Amino acid sequence: MTTIHFTLEQARAMSARELRRFSDEHPDELARLLQESAEQERTREATITRLGYWRPLDPSCDPTCDLRLLAAPDYSDALEYEGYVEALRAGRSSSRYVSETDLQLAGVASREEYFALLAARARARADADFALPIPQPGTLDPESAERLASWLEAGREVTAYRGSARCRICGTLNGAADLERDGYRYPSGLVHYVREHLCNIHGLPREVWD
């Protein structure tokens, strides 16, 4: 039997039709490539410094509401995944499909472990969101703000989203992408906070953009 070994570069060069055929004919090799790609991305992510991500907006003033559940979709995700775990433990079926490749990539052996892992990750993301700072307007002088905004604008787009964020200060629609430059990642709307509201960005050394 011939051993098939593809590189990530070869797989990324395939058309959608070629990739579907490859998946049908060599599922184990595809799983290996997906695992390799995920490991490369985790390694790259470890070198990135995130800037200018703000704490989620509170959508309600009702003190009886769990604002973290309302403001952070990740908490809703965590509850959903934990519900799947509870259903599986109780012998009930779960409507969400999980493939063998999903299990391999996650490094787990069962759907119960898979959903428990997703729930833990979602809660960790939500807790991290609520540890983020709140934007402070007027903490930069206009000249410095313009230099910083120009530096931020020159970043490369790495992620695009389907919906736009809203400015935490004035409420205007404000960006739908993440940018990267010189090892820093930040939302595209950060330019608005700096230029329009003179917000300083903690964590970015001034010598980087001055």
Buried (B, 14 or more C-beta within 10 A) or exposed (E): EEEEEBEEEEBEEBEEEEBEEBBEEBEEBBBBBBBEBEEEEEEEEEEEEBBBBBBBBEEEEEEEEEBBBBBBBBBEBBEBBBEBBEBBEEEEEBEEEBEEBBBBBBEBEEBBBBBBBBBEBBBEBBBEBEEEEEBBBEBBEEEBBBBBBEBBBEBEEEEEEEEEBBBBBEEEEBBBBBBBBEEBBBBBBBBBBBBBBBBBBEEBEEEEBE
